[in-house]
């Protein structure tokens, strides 16, 4: 794997990629290795930001709820 690209908002990038991939194929069929590859980072970096796949999925859900709550009614 080439050197990982460090982004100013790496956590946000991971959440964006996770939402896209899990929306397409479901959380059960999505591996942390696949997410790391799609994010352009190694698996250890992914685990630096999120301790588990469940924690990552929970963060995606919290982000979605926050964006819905911020929408005007």
Buried (B, 14 or more C-beta within 10 A) or exposed (E): EEEBEEEEEBEEBBBBBBBEBBEEEEBEEBEBEBBBBBBBBBBEBBBEBBEEBEEBBEBBEEBEEEEEEEEEE
